[in-house]
């Protein structure tokens, strides 16, 4: 009891008896601070007690306040997600504190437990819900929860509480986010960890109050006040990169995490082959000409033939990769199972291959807590170098590792251990998009011509998605729409395309034969028009154009789909000799992280538009925005000014 009292004093946390809650509500010291918001989390107090096994008992106490009727409507129900395989959650109490001074204690008939809505992953996740009913502006809702377990599915179960012990047995970690989509007036996270464990922690993106104490256990307390919602901007990096958070772990280093991940899957037998798998590998590799060809064939077979659909294996789900036999039989699985299937096949073919973990969408901080949401494959080449493979992200993609994952951290599960690494930047030349338009304008302003589109890498995947992400019955309409959404009067006489599903054989290619009546405005001897690409043809496949040049500054780092080079040439033949031309000025700017150059030429009775843009990486630091903004503005300036041609 003495240690508990010291603990509470150390934390300076909020009391949660009825009088203190009422006092917190009536003080209204938060109302002026958050007057522009609908609701406030007045306090969020999380207390964890960690056992030697790594199992943690967690009590969470929250007080929500409705600033207006909109916020009151939001609070009519409160939900909490959990995985019953890895955590046990109980709603201990819920109380409504009315504005008029009365309170209503909600009984257990207002607490619900039901399957969480699921799509593509069916592991039996559940939700707890509190049905608060009708609240009004000025009302508050107090919730108290108890939870034991961890945030990933279990690997083994030896008893009642043992099923909730973290996969890396004996170790503890937590990732606590101190932000919501609405203001958090005060949040406290405290954890008591056995003295036998070495503890690392770091705070991010805010000035936390941190206190530590040595009693019967090591006690760590983190407090943050007035945490405002992160201001979102288009194309910003993931919220976990910018929101305030605390990471704490007892894992000594990444090498320990790496060897554990290797061992847990080897012990489970995730990559053991079967005669059926061996036979399929032999079939796939028949006629393979090289090491690279063999790896390519196996990667694309798994990518295309194993459907992304997560079926629970029960005990063992989570970090454990399904056995190759299970995935091969079911022909489905999530990222880790597709990665495991590829590892199984690579090993059956004689390759040295292992699993790796990464975090799609956010940065992994350099502290060995489990910041992973995605699994991939690594194969060791004959030259000793490891090559990354991702059968989840490359169905109908010409790459073996998706460049939409460049500048992304990953950890390989190797027998000798590995450190945290980051994927390379992919040269924009690997993802070219080329648009060539050869056309002629007659004396009435009608345009007739041929457009050719060619693409590679992620640009290929973007263009090819017309076919791979839609029904065949939609293809013609979607192809036509590329022109007709800009020029509804366009008449398309034919479209030649490469085999939509032959992505492994050749890059995608489209050829349009078209006529556009009244393309150019004709006034006496003047022709006024702009190029097709400048008006948006294939613009949605130009990743850099998704950046908003109207933003004056960036508060956070930002990103696009992939590095990319775009090359455009459009040649317009005219019905008479050119006398005088006015149009956009040629532009050129190199910002380092991106560049553009654009020009047009009116010689030989033709108007020739040329533009090249290069976006040299996927993720950009916010400090690059001023120069990036110039590149975008130069592109817009060139695109937005039409050409006026006088022929007499």
C-alpha angles and dihedrals in degrees: 000000000000090000090048092053091049088049093054093047090049092054097047083205127166119276113236104205117122095258093052092047091050090047091051091051097045094047088066090193087148099052096082092042093056103028091132094058132080099222141010134208096224093191138353114191119185121184122183127190111196123205127209090259091058092253112139132204110208131192118193126190122186136178118198122192127199110223093186142353091280091057091045089056090051090054097052085101133018122197135196124194122217142159112234090207091063107021141036115209129189128183102222099185145340125196131183115215107201125213090239091062099259124118134209122206109210114222125219092267086075092056118087136190118193142146113289114241106265137197124182093341115073106179098136098260113174142198133223114211133191113205102209094171122203116002129176135212108288095029121121133205122211118198130185122191136181121205136175125187136040138281101260130065119269131260102199140010123206101159144340103299092022090075088067096051111116116259093248090064116220093020129099132201137165137186110202119188115207096195138080135176086265132042121292108205095193134356129182128186119187129175132183113206129185114263090235090074129081108228131205125184139169135183124216140202098358143058102257127191104233127189131175133192136182113219127127084324137017107270122202123184129187124187133182127178131201097011106182124203112271109258106242122220129184114273094006120154121263120300091244088063094059109022122093112263145156125225120194128172144161094208105115099218146332092271090063091049090048096052091045092053090048093048100045092057095042090051091051092050094236095157103043112129129220132210089258092054091045090053092050091049090052089050093049094047097047105126095010109157104197148004090269093048091053093050091047094051094049094044094052093044091057092041093052103031103042108073118220101245123125117224115181118243088198112224106032097035116135117040095014115092113227114252116266088242092057095047093043090051096044094038088214143082143130126271095289092050094048088049090049092049090054092048090051092051094044091051090047086055091052100261127134105237138164142178125258135191129223141165115244112207101011143056121262109229115226097253117097100246119128101270096157134122103160138053128209140172132253125196126194112230124214089258089062096251123127118235122204118229128183116189090176097062101035108065104138089359121122093220126083092210116037112241087208081080097056117131089026125134122238141174123212119216100227131164090236093042130245139224126238110279138183129226120248127256110257117230109250088229086071089064104042124164114196124190120185121181122185110184146149132216119213126212091271094054097255116146126215125178156113126268121197121195122191128173142172138195114357090352087058090051091050094051093040091053087083084075105027097048100041139055117268090242088064098051100090093047092049093048092048090048091063087074103021096056085064098033110022089185092060115127114208113200097181146349122204116198139176118248101293092216097037092089094136093057103049142354117266119273132183127185120192124197106196150157124207114194115213092010094148126042108238120203115171101301098346129102119197120188147126130223121270095241091049088058094052111279106160089350093140089062092055101090098197093056089069090072113099109234089190092076108103094203141001121237092188140026113276140208147199130206096268143327108281146176118211121195120187130180123173123178120193119190114207130213096235141026114286115245104173136359134194122181147120119335116246111262134206131170134156115197096174094239089052139007142187139188125181134174144156133211129203100192125126094022092296136109110219122192119193129178133169123184128178127191103190103200142011103239122045132191114243090240089069092062099094091057093039089052090056091054091051092046092050089052091050093046091054094044098046100054115079126213121251113200125189115201100187 
